[in-house]
Amino acid sequence: MAEPSSSRRRGRKAAPVKLSFTKWSKIFLSELAATSNVTAAAGRAGVCTSTAYEARRHNSAFNRAWQQALCEGYDHLEMELLHRLRTGEVKPASGAKRGVRAFDNATAFRLLAAHRESAARFRAVRNNEDAEAIVLSINAKLEAMRQRRLASLPTDPELPAADQVIDGQP
């Protein structure tokens, strides 16, 4: 007599494991950067596309990471397209023993053109944020240098503050 419980177990699929936002978003963003495909990224992360879009609407950090992943994906697409333009693709020719090198990239060009503007806008924002961070860093370093310089100067309690030596010269 066969054991009925083992046959039941084989017929059932395991319940999908619910991942935390932190885990699925990391998988999602990685796949999005690799494929530029939201549906494929959501499938790989084990969530519905609607869940991903909802998270993007409600979480500004996730939205920024999403945009960055798309930019990375478009960079990959651009590099792949440039490679194809230079080398072509080998496609089988009917009745021939060897393939023929083809340079049909119209679909890739359309995809690249459709998303190029949004990727360029995000890069401009990202570069502007980077520039602001650099300026703030330089200003902080200059202020620290100024404070060290002022701390190392001798002070004379008899002189008013306006007459103190600031640049090291009396």
Backbone as CSV, one residue per row, in Angstrom:
resi,resn,N_x,N_y,N_z,CA_x,CA_y,CA_z,C_x,C_y,C_z
1,MET,0.837,-1.189,0.000,0.000,0.000,0.000,0.874,1.240,0.000
2,ALA,0.620,2.131,-0.930,1.411,3.355,-1.041,1.012,4.327,0.055
3,GLU,1.974,5.093,0.434,1.735,6.075,1.493,1.108,7.319,0.875
4,PRO,-0.152,7.651,1.227,-0.838,8.761,0.573,-0.223,10.122,0.905
5,SER,0.361,10.265,2.061,0.878,11.586,2.435,2.062,11.985,1.567
6,SER,2.901,11.023,1.151,4.054,11.390,0.334,3.620,11.810,-1.070
7,SER,2.576,11.160,-1.615,2.118,11.543,-2.949,1.459,12.924,-2.912
8,ARG,0.820,13.247,-1.826,0.219,14.585,-1.696,1.307,15.649,-1.644
9,ARG,2.370,15.348,-0.942,3.451,16.327,-0.826,4.104,16.586,-2.178
10,ARG,4.257,15.566,-2.988,4.885,15.761,-4.291,4.011,16.602,-5.207
11,GLY,2.726,16.509,-5.088,1.816,17.227,-5.959,1.680,18.703,-5.622
12,ARG,2.017,19.084,-4.430,1.854,20.474,-4.001,3.139,21.256,-4.243
13,LYS,2.960,22.508,-4.572,4.107,23.400,-4.672,4.321,24.020,-3.305
14,ALA,5.564,24.286,-2.995,5.868,24.938,-1.724,5.330,26.365,-1.766
15,ALA,4.825,26.817,-0.641,4.320,28.185,-0.560,5.479,29.150,-0.760
16,PRO,5.261,30.202,-1.552,6.345,31.149,-1.777,6.752,31.824,-0.467
17,VAL,8.032,32.034,-0.332,8.564,32.665,0.866,8.434,34.177,0.699
18,LYS,7.807,34.820,1.672,7.666,36.276,1.651,8.967,36.891,2.128
19,LEU,9.610,37.645,1.261,10.848,38.316,1.635,10.526,39.696,2.189
20,SER,11.391,40.180,3.049,11.222,41.532,3.579,11.509,42.535,2.458
21,PHE,11.050,43.757,2.649,11.283,44.809,1.649,12.770,44.950,1.373
22,THR,13.577,44.938,2.424,15.022,45.109,2.262,15.600,44.035,1.354
23,LYS,15.166,42.790,1.535,15.714,41.688,0.731,15.195,41.715,-0.697
24,TRP,13.872,41.838,-0.868,13.365,41.779,-2.235,13.764,43.004,-3.031
25,SER,13.861,44.176,-2.371,14.233,45.384,-3.112,15.670,45.300,-3.618
26,LYS,16.543,44.685,-2.837,17.936,44.522,-3.272,18.004,43.626,-4.511
27,ILE,17.267,42.515,-4.490,17.217,41.601,-5.630,16.596,42.317,-6.835
28,PHE,15.492,43.018,-6.588,14.774,43.733,-7.641,15.684,44.751,-8.322
29,LEU,16.353,45.583,-7.534,17.193,46.643,-8.093,18.377,46.072,-8.863
30,SER,18.927,44.980,-8.366,20.035,44.330,-9.068,19.591,43.819,-10.435
31,GLU,18.438,43.172,-10.464,17.909,42.637,-11.727,17.481,43.767,-12.653
32,LEU,16.934,44.845,-12.100,16.520,45.987,-12.914,17.740,46.623,-13.582
33,ALA,18.832,46.721,-12.845,20.063,47.269,-13.419,20.606,46.365,-14.520
34,ALA,20.426,45.074,-14.368,20.947,44.129,-15.358,20.071,44.054,-16.607
35,THR,18.738,44.208,-16.447,17.835,43.956,-17.575,17.062,45.179,-18.061
36,SER,16.936,46.209,-17.245,16.082,47.368,-17.541,14.638,46.945,-17.736
37,ASN,14.237,45.836,-17.110,12.912,45.267,-17.292,12.248,45.108,-15.918
38,VAL,11.243,45.930,-15.650,10.571,45.931,-14.349,9.882,44.593,-14.088
39,THR,9.219,44.036,-15.094,8.513,42.766,-14.912,9.481,41.642,-14.578
40,ALA,10.595,41.576,-15.305,11.597,40.540,-15.032,12.218,40.735,-13.647
41,ALA,12.476,41.978,-13.278,13.075,42.266,-11.970,12.115,41.887,-10.844
42,ALA,10.840,42.207,-11.016,9.849,41.860,-10.000,9.718,40.344,-9.879
43,GLY,9.686,39.653,-11.003,9.610,38.193,-10.985,10.797,37.580,-10.282
44,ARG,11.969,38.093,-10.560,13.195,37.577,-9.923,13.164,37.822,-8.408
45,ALA,12.605,38.965,-7.992,12.533,39.312,-6.570,11.366,38.625,-5.866
46,GLY,10.473,37.999,-6.635,9.344,37.289,-6.039,8.216,38.187,-5.592
47,VAL,8.061,39.342,-6.267,6.952,40.250,-5.947,6.212,40.598,-7.229
48,CYS,5.006,41.099,-7.062,4.226,41.569,-8.206,4.775,42.918,-8.668
49,THR,4.591,43.219,-9.933,5.035,44.526,-10.410,4.290,45.641,-9.686
50,SER,3.029,45.400,-9.335,2.269,46.432,-8.625,2.879,46.716,-7.252
51,THR,3.425,45.689,-6.607,4.091,45.886,-5.312,5.322,46.765,-5.491
52,ALA,6.075,46.513,-6.547,7.275,47.306,-6.805,6.911,48.757,-7.104
53,TYR,5.901,48.956,-7.957,5.484,50.320,-8.290,4.939,51.049,-7.064
54,GLU,4.215,50.341,-6.219,3.684,50.962,-4.995,4.823,51.368,-4.065
55,ALA,5.817,50.503,-3.926,6.978,50.830,-3.089,7.701,52.050,-3.654
56,ARG,7.777,52.140,-4.967,8.440,53.291,-5.587,7.678,54.579,-5.297
57,ARG,6.349,54.509,-5.326,5.540,55.704,-5.053,5.669,56.176,-3.613
58,HIS,5.789,55.242,-2.676,5.751,55.595,-1.256,7.130,55.714,-0.592
59,ASN,8.178,55.321,-1.276,9.509,55.323,-0.671,10.459,56.082,-1.589
60,SER,10.800,57.313,-1.212,11.627,58.156,-2.084,13.037,57.588,-2.268
61,ALA,13.587,56.949,-1.254,14.922,56.355,-1.401,14.879,55.206,-2.408
62,PHE,13.822,54.403,-2.347,13.665,53.305,-3.302,13.459,53.859,-4.712
63,ASN,12.708,54.945,-4.830,12.488,55.583,-6.125,13.822,56.044,-6.722
64,ARG,14.673,56.679,-5.898,15.991,57.115,-6.384,16.845,55.921,-6.796
65,ALA,16.827,54.864,-5.994,17.603,53.661,-6.317,17.071,53.021,-7.602
66,TRP,15.755,53.043,-7.798,15.124,52.519,-9.011,15.660,53.282,-10.223
67,GLN,15.633,54.612,-10.130,16.119,55.436,-11.243,17.598,55.176,-11.524
68,GLN,18.365,55.030,-10.464,19.785,54.744,-10.624,19.989,53.382,-11.286
69,ALA,19.211,52.394,-10.898,19.304,51.064,-11.509,18.943,51.128,-12.989
70,LEU,17.909,51.900,-13.328,17.555,52.059,-14.741,18.679,52.733,-15.517
71,CYS,19.293,53.741,-14.920,20.426,54.405,-15.585,21.553,53.405,-15.840
72,GLU,21.828,52.596,-14.852,22.862,51.574,-15.013,22.460,50.594,-16.116
73,GLY,21.199,50.200,-16.140,20.714,49.298,-17.179,20.834,49.913,-18.562
74,TYR,20.524,51.202,-18.676,20.641,51.870,-19.971,22.105,51.998,-20.385
75,ASP,22.977,52.188,-19.422,24.410,52.203,-19.735,24.845,50.853,-20.290
76,HIS,24.358,49.763,-19.668,24.672,48.415,-20.174,24.123,48.237,-21.590
77,LEU,22.886,48.674,-21.797,22.266,48.562,-23.117,23.071,49.344,-24.152
78,GLU,23.480,50.529,-23.775,24.256,51.361,-24.689,25.582,50.683,-25.054
79,MET,26.250,50.093,-24.067,27.514,49.398,-24.341,27.285,48.174,-25.223
80,GLU,26.216,47.439,-24.947,25.898,46.267,-25.755,25.567,46.686,-27.189
81,LEU,24.814,47.760,-27.323,24.460,48.256,-28.648,25.702,48.689,-29.413
82,LEU,26.594,49.383,-28.756,27.841,49.796,-29.411,28.651,48.577,-29.843
83,HIS,28.671,47.558,-29.006,29.376,46.327,-29.373,28.731,45.702,-30.611
84,ARG,27.405,45.635,-30.640,26.709,45.059,-31.796,26.954,45.883,-33.056
85,LEU,26.993,47.216,-32.902,27.233,48.065,-34.059,28.626,47.806,-34.640
86,ARG,29.564,47.555,-33.769,30.938,47.324,-34.228,31.150,45.925,-34.783
87,THR,30.510,44.927,-34.180,30.788,43.543,-34.576,29.650,42.864,-35.306
88,GLY,28.432,43.364,-35.179,27.280,42.723,-35.794,26.880,41.465,-35.048
89,GLU,25.835,40.808,-35.525,25.355,39.561,-34.940,25.359,38.494,-36.026
90,VAL,25.801,37.297,-35.660,25.794,36.200,-36.616,24.419,35.550,-36.573
91,LYS,23.744,35.535,-37.736,22.412,34.942,-37.843,22.475,33.851,-38.909
92,PRO,21.734,32.760,-38.695,21.768,31.678,-39.684,21.145,32.124,-41.002
93,ALA,21.820,31.779,-42.067,21.293,32.076,-43.395,20.614,30.821,-43.922
94,SER,19.525,30.986,-44.619,18.794,29.814,-45.114,19.632,29.073,-46.156
95,GLY,19.814,27.784,-45.932,20.543,26.937,-46.865,22.055,27.065,-46.795
96,ALA,22.574,27.927,-45.955,24.028,28.096,-45.876,24.575,27.334,-44.677
97,LYS,25.842,26.929,-44.791,26.478,26.230,-43.679,26.958,27.203,-42.608
98,ARG,27.199,28.413,-43.015,27.688,29.414,-42.067,26.663,30.537,-41.921
99,GLY,26.696,31.161,-40.773,25.787,32.271,-40.531,26.259,33.533,-41.236
100,VAL,25.361,34.475,-41.322,25.661,35.763,-41.941,25.655,36.823,-40.845
101,ARG,26.644,37.696,-40.917,26.719,38.766,-39.919,25.710,39.847,-40.283
102,ALA,24.801,40.121,-39.350,23.752,41.120,-39.582,23.915,42.275,-38.605
103,PHE,23.523,43.453,-39.049,23.648,44.659,-38.230,22.278,45.312,-38.057
104,ASP,21.278,44.544,-37.632,19.921,45.049,-37.446,19.728,45.442,-35.990
105,ASN,19.785,46.722,-35.722,19.677,47.195,-34.343,18.556,48.214,-34.167
106,ALA,17.599,48.215,-35.053,16.523,49.206,-35.003,15.742,49.147,-33.691
107,THR,15.439,47.951,-33.216,14.683,47.815,-31.971,15.474,48.354,-30.791
108,ALA,16.749,48.025,-30.736,17.591,48.524,-29.639,17.701,50.042,-29.680
109,PHE,17.816,50.613,-30.875,17.863,52.072,-30.989,16.575,52.710,-30.488
110,ARG,15.432,52.122,-30.832,14.160,52.678,-30.366,14.050,52.618,-28.848
111,LEU,14.464,51.499,-28.268,14.427,51.368,-26.806,15.360,52.375,-26.145
112,LEU,16.536,52.502,-26.685,17.510,53.455,-26.140,16.978,54.886,-26.247
113,ALA,16.416,55.231,-27.386,15.885,56.581,-27.586,14.709,56.861,-26.656
114,ALA,13.878,55.850,-26.400,12.705,56.049,-25.555,13.075,56.384,-24.116
115,HIS,14.186,55.879,-23.652,14.555,56.072,-22.251,15.751,56.988,-22.045
116,ARG,16.368,57.438,-23.096,17.581,58.239,-22.975,17.339,59.544,-22.227
117,GLU,16.240,60.207,-22.506,15.975,61.504,-21.879,15.787,61.373,-20.366
118,SER,15.030,60.375,-19.919,14.818,60.219,-18.475,16.120,59.834,-17.778
119,ALA,16.928,59.007,-18.414,18.225,58.648,-17.830,19.130,59.870,-17.773
120,ALA,19.112,60.694,-18.813,19.941,61.903,-18.831,19.498,62.880,-17.740
121,ARG,18.176,63.013,-17.541,17.677,63.895,-16.468,18.157,63.413,-15.111
122,PHE,18.067,62.101,-14.868,18.496,61.569,-13.578,19.995,61.771,-13.385
123,ARG,20.792,61.559,-14.423,22.237,61.770,-14.303,22.540,63.226,-13.964
124,ALA,21.805,64.159,-14.577,22.023,65.577,-14.297,21.729,65.891,-12.834
125,VAL,20.639,65.339,-12.314,20.295,65.549,-10.904,21.366,64.934,-10.009
126,ARG,21.771,63.698,-10.340,22.785,63.004,-9.545,24.103,63.773,-9.570
127,ASN,24.516,64.266,-10.741,25.765,65.020,-10.838,25.679,66.332,-10.075
128,ASN,24.506,66.951,-10.099,24.331,68.188,-9.348,24.434,67.916,-7.849
129,GLU,23.852,66.821,-7.372,23.965,66.457,-5.960,25.415,66.190,-5.603
130,ASP,26.136,65.524,-6.489,27.550,65.249,-6.249,28.338,66.552,-6.164
131,ALA,28.028,67.514,-7.043,28.729,68.802,-7.032,28.465,69.538,-5.723
132,GLU,27.226,69.517,-5.247,26.902,70.169,-3.979,27.658,69.520,-2.824
133,ALA,27.747,68.219,-2.821,28.470,67.514,-1.769,29.953,67.874,-1.794
134,ILE,30.506,68.024,-2.979,31.928,68.392,-3.103,32.157,69.792,-2.555
135,VAL,31.291,70.731,-2.917,31.426,72.106,-2.420,31.316,72.136,-0.893
136,LEU,30.346,71.407,-0.335,30.200,71.358,1.119,31.443,70.753,1.775
137,SER,32.006,69.738,1.186,33.216,69.106,1.719,34.395,70.074,1.691
138,ILE,34.553,70.791,0.584,35.651,71.767,0.482,35.475,72.869,1.507
139,ASN,34.251,73.371,1.651,33.994,74.427,2.633,34.291,73.954,4.052
140,ALA,33.932,72.731,4.374,34.206,72.187,5.706,35.708,72.070,5.944
141,LYS,36.443,71.631,4.935,37.896,71.527,5.087,38.531,72.899,5.252
142,LEU,38.067,73.883,4.492,38.599,75.241,4.633,38.314,75.808,6.021
143,GLU,37.118,75.563,6.517,36.769,76.042,7.857,37.637,75.383,8.917
144,ALA,37.885,74.080,8.787,38.747,73.379,9.739,40.165,73.933,9.688
145,MET,40.657,74.243,8.498,42.000,74.830,8.366,42.042,76.211,9.015
146,ARG,41.004,76.996,8.795,40.934,78.337,9.388,40.930,78.252,10.906
147,GLN,40.157,77.311,11.458,40.099,77.147,12.905,41.458,76.712,13.470
148,ARG,42.150,75.808,12.787,43.485,75.385,13.239,44.460,76.546,13.199
149,ARG,44.378,77.347,12.137,45.264,78.512,11.996,44.999,79.522,13.113
150,LEU,43.743,79.803,13.388,43.411,80.759,14.447,43.840,80.234,15.812
151,ALA,43.729,78.939,16.024,44.118,78.351,17.305,45.635,78.390,17.506
152,SER,46.401,78.385,16.426,47.862,78.363,16.551,48.470,79.746,16.674
153,LEU,47.704,80.804,16.423,48.231,82.170,16.499,48.336,82.633,17.949
154,PRO,49.430,83.337,18.256,49.535,83.884,19.609,48.556,85.047,19.767
155,THR,47.998,85.167,20.952,47.074,86.274,21.212,47.635,87.124,22.334
156,ASP,47.396,88.412,22.251,47.831,89.359,23.269,46.584,89.922,23.922
157,PRO,46.362,89.613,25.203,45.138,90.090,25.848,45.049,91.599,25.941
158,GLU,46.176,92.314,25.761,46.188,93.771,25.853,45.608,94.438,24.602
159,LEU,45.690,93.728,23.444,45.236,94.320,22.191,43.753,94.009,21.964
160,PRO,43.022,94.954,21.361,41.645,94.657,20.982,41.628,93.586,19.885
161,ALA,40.542,92.880,19.743,40.424,91.775,18.786,40.714,92.224,17.359
162,ALA,40.328,93.449,16.989,40.551,93.942,15.638,42.036,94.084,15.311
163,ASP,42.879,94.289,16.336,44.311,94.483,16.114,45.113,93.202,16.236
164,GLN,44.479,92.088,16.539,45.185,90.810,16.656,45.754,90.419,15.288
165,VAL,46.813,89.654,15.307,47.440,89.185,14.072,46.584,88.049,13.529
166,ILE,46.161,88.150,12.271,45.317,87.115,11.682,46.115,86.264,10.715
167,ASP,46.945,86.874,9.891,47.632,86.103,8.868,49.084,85.792,9.238
168,GLY,49.468,86.004,10.456,50.819,85.693,10.902,51.763,86.879,10.790
169,GLN,51.358,87.943,10.153,52.199,89.138,10.014,51.702,90.210,10.990
170,PRO,52.639,90.912,11.700,52.207,91.974,12.625,51.667,93.191,11.913
